[in-house]
Amino acid sequence: MKTDQDTNAIRELFATYASGFNDFDADAIADLFAYPVVIWQFDRGNMFEDDEELLENIEALLAVLDKEAVVHSDYEVQALSVSGPTALASVFWKQQREDGEVALAFTCHYHLVNIEGEWLIASIFNENV
């Protein structure tokens, strides 16, 4: 059953996630995942057993954002469904350059899990728009 507390905690998770990207802080981003985690990118699934494995992927992603001169990641939670200790969320992302130009836009679908009272990302499916 979805509660306001769950909804608020999940929205805070995405705010923290966006802040990690805005700060180019790979460790802060990796801390938001439950392991092992599966991330689907470009029609290919990748499993990361721990934060060390995921950090390589995050650092590569941050390098792409740096190359694209992205300075701000903005998001909108478009759908959120909570059922007990799991949740599904669809989030639209815009990653912008300093002048406000959108460098990247995409939707990610997240499967979240609540472990000992903390919502974490269990899997991601990236969908280009």
N, C-alpha and C positions, 0 to 999 in steps of 0.2 A: 504494500500500500504506500502510495506517495504521500509524503508529508512536506509541509513548508520547510521544515528543517533540512530534509534531504535535498529539496529543490535549491534552497539557498546554498547548501554546502557544495552541490555540483556546480552551480553558477560561480561560486568562489574558486573552485578548482580550475575552471576555464579562465577566470581572471588571472589567477596565478600562472597558468600555462602561457597565456598571452604575454604577461610580464616577463617570463623567462625568455621568450623570443625577443621581446623588445630590448632586454638587457643582454642578449646573446650569452645567456647563462645556461650552458649545457647541463650542469649538475642540478640546477633548480628544476629544469624540465624533466630530467631522468627520475627525480624524486617523486614524480606524480604518477608513476607507473607501477602496476602489479606485475610480478614476474612469475613465469615467462609471459611475454607479451607478443602478440602477432600484429604486424603492421602490413597492410596491403597497399602497395604503391605500384602504379603503372601495371596493373593486372598481375602482380606477383606478390605472393605472401612471403614474409620474412619473420622468423621467430627469433626473439632475443631472450636468452636464458637469464640474463642479469643486467644490472645497470652498466657494467663495464662494456658488454657487447652493444647495448643500446647507445652508449655515449659516442661510439664511433659513428653511428648513423646520424645522431643529432649534430655532432660536430661537422659532418659533411653537409648536412642540411643548412646549418648556420653559415658555412662557407659559401653556399649557393646564394643565400640571402644577402650576404655581404657583397658578393660579386654583382648582384642585381641592385645594389645600393638601397636595400630595404632598411628602413629605420623604424617602421611602426607596423605592428600586426593588429588589425581590428577584427572583431568577430561578432557574430550574432547567433545565439542559440535559436534555431528554427523549430526544433522539436525535442521534447524531453519526455521520456516515459520511465517511471520508476516502478519496480515490482520487487518488494522485499529487498534483498541485498544486491540486486542488480539494476542497472539502468541502461537505457539506450538514448543517445543524444545525436542529433544532426546539427552541425555547426558550419555556418558559412564564414569563410575567412577572406579578408582582403589584406594583402601585404603591400604597403605603400612606401614610396620613396619620399625623401625630404620635402619635395615640392607638392606632395599629395597625389602624384600619379600612382595608379595601381599597377604594381609590377606583376603580382600574382593574385589570382582569385580562384577559389576552389571550395568544395564542401567536403567535410570529413564526417564520417559516421563512427561514433564511439560506443563501445561496450564498456561500461564501468562496473566496478565491483566494490562493495563496501566491506572492508576488512578491519575488524576491531574498531568500528566507528569512523573510519576514514575512507572517503571515496577515492578510488584510484582508477587509472585507465588500464583496461585489460586487453583491448584490441582497438585498432583503427583501420578503417577502410577509406582511402582517399579517392575522391571522385572529382575529376577536373570538370569545370563548367565552362 
